[in-house]
């Protein structure tokens, strides 16, 4: 499943969902790199 996260104030990353973290962040994978950040919510 594709998910979008924000890194900092203006950088967004979209990738395949990897896992949820206890603090509310999620991890997504893009190619061989895993990024973690705050999920973008639907408005």
Secondary structure, DSSP 8 states (H G I E B T S, - for coil): -EEEEEETTTEEEEEEEEEE-TTSEEEEEETTEEEEEEE----
